[in-house]
Amino acid sequence: MKKILFISTFMFMFTLSSCSSSNDDDDDNNMSPIDDPTALQAAQNYYNSNLKDLILTNCVSCHENQHNQSNSSNYGSFTNARNAASSMFNQVNSGAMPKGGPMLQEADIDRFEEFRDLVNAIN
């Protein structure tokens, strides 16, 4: 009886071990990148406290017909700003934006750059 119990336990553990290893390998190979929650929170906090007002003041007035909640160019929304962080920095850094107005001050351009760097650290 002890021999049967031992063999059954051994087979059960072997089977369980084999399944776990196989699933772990498969999961590692098929995983999509997951946002680092600490980096995501840092970017969102920075956006809300350092960039959103700058965007609302310098960007939205010229783009107001394009800036509604469903439009992906509504940079008054963190998600949309996050998705366009590099593009926004490139536009203000080159002087292309704000269009028709003076180039932003260096400190303001630095805010866009810092936001871009924070967003790049998320994935």
N, C-alpha and C positions, 0 to 999 in steps of 0.2 A: 504494500500500500504506500509506504514512504517513497519507494522507488518511482511509482506512478506519479505521485504528487510532485516529486522533484523534477521529473521529466516534463510534466505539464507546465510547471512554473518556468522551467528553463525555456521551453518552446514559446510560451507566452511572452517572456522578456525579450527573446530573440526577435520575435515577430514585431513587437512594439518598438524595439530599437531600430530595426530595419525600416519601418515605416517613418519614424521620426527623422532619420538621417536623410531619407529620400525627400521628404517634404521640405526639410530645411534647405537642402541644395536647390530644389526647384524654386522656393520662395526667394532665395538670394539672387538667383539669375533673372527672375521676372519682376523684381521690385522696381517701382518707379521712384524717382527722387521724392523725398518727403521734406516739406519745409521744416527748417529748424525753428521751433516755436519761440526760442529766445531771440533769434535774429529777426524773425517776423515781428515780434512785439517791439523790438528796438526800432525797426524801420517805421512801424506804425506810430509809435510814440514820437519819433523825430518828425515825421510828416505832420502830425497834428499840432505839435508845439513850435515847429520851425519853418515849415514850408507851406502849409495850407493857406494861411493868410496872404503870403507873398503871391501865391498862385491866384487867389481870389482877387487880389488887388491889381495884378499886372497881366493876367492872362484871360480871365473869364469875360471881362468887359468887351473885348474884341471878338470873342468867340461865343457870345451869349446865345445865339441861335443854334449853335452846335452843342452847347453844354446843357444837356438835360440828363436826368439820371440814367436813361437807357443808352446814352451815347458813350462809346468807349473813349472819346476824347474829352470827357468830363473829368478833368484832372482835379476837380474839387472832391473827387471820390478817391479814397486811398487805393482801392484795387486798381482803378484805371491809371492812377499816377504810378503805382508800382509797375504795371505792365509797360509803361512808357518812360520809365526813369532815365534810361540811357538817351533816348531821343530828346526828352525835355532838356537834359543837361547839354547835349550837343547843340541844340537850338539856341539856348541862352548863352552858352559859351562862345559860340560863333558870332553872336550879335544879330542873328536872323530873327530872334524874338526878344522882346516884344516888337512886333512888326510896326514900323512907322513911328516908333518911339525911341528914346535914348536907350543905349545898352544898359543892362542892369549893373549895379555896383558890384565890385569884385566880391564883397562879403555875401551878397545875394546869390551870385553865381556859385560861390563855395557851398551854399546851402543845397543847391541842386546837385552838386558833385557829391557831397556827403550823403545825401539821400540815395543817389545812384549806387554808391559804394555799400551802403547798408542793405539795399535791395539785392545787390550781387552776392552778399553773404548769406542770403536766406537759403538758397539751394546748395 
